[in-house]
């Protein structure tokens, strides 16, 4: 989420720059990545190396509930 805020600041401070589209797409990508990883799930078997691991959202939810 930090990158979304940082690139948001860069995007709005460089409105007429050629880098503006790059900053904008970086914001979109990082926000979507945040949304996907904050969903509380245990990754399924078909996800290969992530199989059985808990998403960041599930880890955060368990910490907030006190269930390590």
VOVEX-630605 format. One record per residue: z, x, y of N, C-alpha, C, CB in turn. Coordinates in nm, 3 decimals, m for minus. Glycine has a CB too. Layout:
{{Z; X; Y}; {Z; X; Y}; {Z; X; Y}; {Z; X; Y}} ...
//
This chain:
{{0.000; 0.081; m0.118}; {0.000; 0.000; 0.000}; {0.000; 0.087; 0.126}; {0.119; m0.093; m0.001}} {{0.058; 0.207; 0.114}; {0.058; 0.300; 0.226}; {m0.084; 0.336; 0.268}; {0.136; 0.426; 0.189}} {{m0.172; 0.358; 0.170}; {m0.310; 0.393; 0.203}; {m0.382; 0.278; 0.274}; {m0.386; 0.430; 0.076}} {{m0.351; 0.155; 0.237}; {m0.412; 0.039; 0.303}; {m0.374; 0.039; 0.451}; {m0.367; m0.093; 0.235}} {{m0.248; 0.064; 0.479}; {m0.202; 0.065; 0.618}; {m0.262; 0.184; 0.693}; {m0.048; 0.071; 0.624}} {{m0.261; 0.302; 0.630}; {m0.314; 0.421; 0.696}; {m0.463; 0.407; 0.727}; {m0.290; 0.545; 0.609}} {{m0.541; 0.362; 0.630}; {m0.684; 0.346; 0.654}; {m0.712; 0.226; 0.745}; {m0.758; 0.330; 0.522}} {{m0.625; 0.129; 0.746}; {m0.639; 0.018; 0.841}; {m0.625; 0.069; 0.984}; {m0.534; m0.090; 0.813}} {{m0.529; 0.156; 1.005}; {m0.513; 0.216; 1.137}; {m0.636; 0.297; 1.175}; {m0.387; 0.305; 1.141}} {{m0.687; 0.378; 1.082}; {m0.807; 0.457; 1.108}; {m0.928; 0.369; 1.136}; {m0.837; 0.550; 0.990}} {{m0.940; 0.260; 1.063}; {m1.054; 0.171; 1.080}; {m1.055; 0.108; 1.218}; {m1.051; 0.062; 0.974}} {{m0.940; 0.059; 1.261}; {m0.936; m0.009; 1.389}; {m0.932; 0.087; 1.508}; {m0.817; m0.099; 1.394}} {{m0.901; 0.214; 1.482}; {m0.903; 0.311; 1.591}; {m1.040; 0.377; 1.605}; {m0.796; 0.418; 1.569}} {{m1.127; 0.361; 1.505}; {m1.261; 0.421; 1.510}; {m1.367; 0.313; 1.490}; {m1.276; 0.532; 1.403}} {{m1.368; 0.214; 1.576}; {m1.454; 0.097; 1.561}; {m1.602; 0.134; 1.562}; {m1.425; m0.002; 1.672}} {{m1.642; 0.227; 1.647}; {m1.784; 0.260; 1.660}; {m1.823; 0.388; 1.586}; {m1.819; 0.273; 1.806}} {{m1.740; 0.432; 1.496}; {m1.767; 0.554; 1.420}; {m1.854; 0.524; 1.299}; {m1.637; 0.620; 1.377}} {{m1.925; 0.625; 1.252}; {m2.004; 0.609; 1.130}; {m1.915; 0.603; 1.007}; {m2.103; 0.724; 1.116}} {{m1.789; 0.643; 1.021}; {m1.694; 0.639; 0.910}; {m1.630; 0.502; 0.893}; {m1.586; 0.743; 0.930}} {{m1.654; 0.413; 0.986}; {m1.594; 0.279; 0.982}; {m1.618; 0.208; 0.849}; {m1.649; 0.195; 1.096}} {{m1.741; 0.202; 0.794}; {m1.761; 0.135; 0.664}; {m1.685; 0.204; 0.550}; {m1.910; 0.130; 0.631}} {{m1.678; 0.336; 0.553}; {m1.603; 0.407; 0.450}; {m1.456; 0.369; 0.454}; {m1.619; 0.559; 0.466}} {{m1.399; 0.367; 0.573}; {m1.258; 0.329; 0.587}; {m1.237; 0.185; 0.540}; {m1.212; 0.345; 0.733}} {{m1.328; 0.096; 0.577}; {m1.315; m0.045; 0.541}; {m1.319; m0.063; 0.389}; {m1.426; m0.127; 0.607}} {{m1.412; 0.003; 0.320}; {m1.421; m0.009; 0.175}; {m1.302; 0.057; 0.105}; {m1.551; 0.052; 0.124}} {{m1.248; 0.162; 0.166}; {m1.128; 0.225; 0.111}; {m1.010; 0.129; 0.118}; {m1.096; 0.356; 0.186}} {{m0.998; 0.056; 0.228}; {m0.893; m0.045; 0.240}; {m0.906; m0.151; 0.132}; {m0.897; m0.111; 0.380}} {{m1.026; m0.202; 0.114}; {m1.050; m0.307; 0.014}; {m1.016; m0.257; m0.126}; {m1.195; m0.355; 0.018}} {{m1.065; m0.138; m0.162}; {m1.039; m0.084; m0.295}; {m0.890; m0.064; m0.320}; {m1.113; 0.049; m0.313}} {{m0.820; m0.004; m0.224}; {m0.677; 0.022; m0.242}; {m0.596; m0.106; m0.246}; {m0.626; 0.111; m0.130}} {{m0.633; m0.206; m0.169}; {m0.561; m0.333; m0.174}; {m0.582; m0.402; m0.309}; {m0.607; m0.425; m0.059}} {{m0.705; m0.400; m0.360}; {m0.731; m0.461; m0.491}; {m0.656; m0.386; m0.601}; {m0.881; m0.462; m0.521}} {{m0.651; m0.255; m0.592}; {m0.577; m0.177; m0.691}; {m0.428; m0.212; m0.685}; {m0.597; m0.025; m0.666}} {{m0.373; m0.230; m0.566}; {m0.234; m0.271; m0.551}; {m0.210; m0.407; m0.615}; {m0.195; m0.276; m0.403}} {{m0.298; m0.502; m0.588}; {m0.283; m0.638; m0.642}; {m0.287; m0.637; m0.794}; {m0.393; m0.730; m0.587}} {{m0.379; m0.561; m0.851}; {m0.392; m0.558; m0.998}; {m0.271; m0.493; m1.063}; {m0.520; m0.483; m1.038}} {{m0.218; m0.386; m1.005}; {m0.106; m0.316; m1.068}; {0.029; m0.384; m1.042}; {m0.100; m0.173; m1.019}} {{0.038; m0.472; m0.944}; {0.166; m0.538; m0.916}; {0.187; m0.659; m1.008}; {0.171; m0.581; m0.768}} {{0.084; m0.701; m1.080}; {0.098; m0.812; m1.175}; {0.182; m0.764; m1.293}; {m0.044; m0.864; m1.223}} {{0.292; m0.835; m1.325}; {0.381; m0.790; m1.433}; {0.324; m0.819; m1.572}; {0.517; m0.856; m1.419}} {{0.268; m0.717; m1.637}; {0.213; m0.730; m1.771}; {0.243; m0.604; m1.852}; {0.061; m0.756; m1.766}} {{0.238; m0.619; m1.984}; {0.234; m0.504; m2.073}; {0.087; m0.490; m2.114}; {0.330; m0.522; m2.199}} {{0.032; m0.371; m2.093}; {m0.110; m0.353; m2.116}; {m0.146; m0.373; m2.263}; {m0.153; m0.214; m2.071}} {{m0.255; m0.446; m2.291}; {m0.295; m0.477; m2.429}; {m0.357; m0.357; m2.500}; {m0.393; m0.592; m2.429}} {{m0.374; m0.371; m2.629}; {m0.426; m0.266; m2.716}; {m0.566; m0.219; m2.674}; {m0.430; m0.314; m2.859}} {{m0.650; m0.309; m2.625}; {m0.788; m0.273; m2.592}; {m0.799; m0.186; m2.467}; {m0.870; m0.398; m2.573}} {{m0.688; m0.160; m2.398}; {m0.694; m0.075; m2.279}; {m0.676; 0.072; m2.312}; {m0.588; m0.118; m2.180}} {{m0.684; 0.107; m2.438}; {m0.685; 0.248; m2.479}; {m0.554; 0.320; m2.450}; {m0.796; 0.320; m2.410}} {{m0.560; 0.421; m2.363}; {m0.444; 0.505; m2.334}; {m0.329; 0.432; m2.268}; {m0.485; 0.617; m2.247}} {{m0.355; 0.319; m2.206}; {m0.250; 0.240; m2.141}; {m0.184; 0.141; m2.236}; {m0.307; 0.166; m2.022}} {{m0.234; 0.130; m2.357}; {m0.187; 0.032; m2.454}; {m0.035; 0.041; m2.473}; {m0.258; 0.051; m2.588}} {{0.033; m0.071; m2.453}; {0.177; m0.077; m2.473}; {0.260; m0.040; m2.351}; {0.214; 0.012; m2.585}} {{0.199; 0.022; m2.252}; {0.273; 0.058; m2.131}; {0.293; m0.064; m2.042}; {0.200; 0.169; m2.054}} {{0.397; m0.058; m1.960}; {0.426; m0.166; m1.867}; {0.359; m0.137; m1.733}; {0.580; m0.185; m1.849}} {{0.307; m0.241; m1.669}; {0.247; m0.223; m1.537}; {0.357; m0.195; m1.434}; {0.164; m0.348; m1.496}} {{0.317; m0.146; m1.318}; {0.414; m0.120; m1.211}; {0.488; m0.247; m1.173}; {0.343; m0.060; m1.088}} {{0.417; m0.359; m1.173}; {0.481; m0.486; m1.138}; {0.589; m0.524; m1.238}; {0.377; m0.596; m1.131}} {{0.564; m0.503; m1.366}; {0.664; m0.535; m1.468}; {0.782; m0.440; m1.460}; {0.601; m0.530; m1.609}} {{0.756; m0.313; m1.434}; {0.865; m0.217; m1.418}; {0.953; m0.253; m1.299}; {0.810; m0.074; m1.402}} {{0.890; m0.289; m1.188}; {0.964; m0.329; m1.068}; {1.045; m0.456; m1.093}; {0.868; m0.351; m0.950}} {{0.986; m0.552; m1.160}; {1.056; m0.677; m1.191}; {1.179; m0.651; m1.278}; {0.962; m0.774; m1.262}} {{1.165; m0.565; m1.377}; {1.280; m0.533; m1.464}; {1.389; m0.459; m1.388}; {1.234; m0.450; m1.583}} {{1.350; m0.371; m1.296}; {1.450; m0.299; m1.216}; {1.525; m0.398; m1.128}; {1.383; m0.189; m1.128}} {{1.452; m0.490; m1.064}; {1.516; m0.588; m0.976}; {1.607; m0.683; m1.053}; {1.410; m0.668; m0.901}} {{1.573; m0.711; m1.177}; {1.658; m0.799; m1.259}; {1.772; m0.723; m1.326}; {1.574; m0.869; m1.366}} {{1.767; m0.590; m1.322}; {1.870; m0.508; m1.384}; {1.849; m0.487; m1.532}; {2.005; m0.569; m1.362}} {{1.727; m0.504; m1.580}; {1.694; m0.487; m1.723}; {1.612; m0.361; m1.742}; {1.617; m0.610; m1.778}} {{1.675; m0.247; m1.752}; {1.598; m0.124; m1.772}; {1.543; m0.126; m1.909}; {1.683; 0.001; m1.750}} 
//
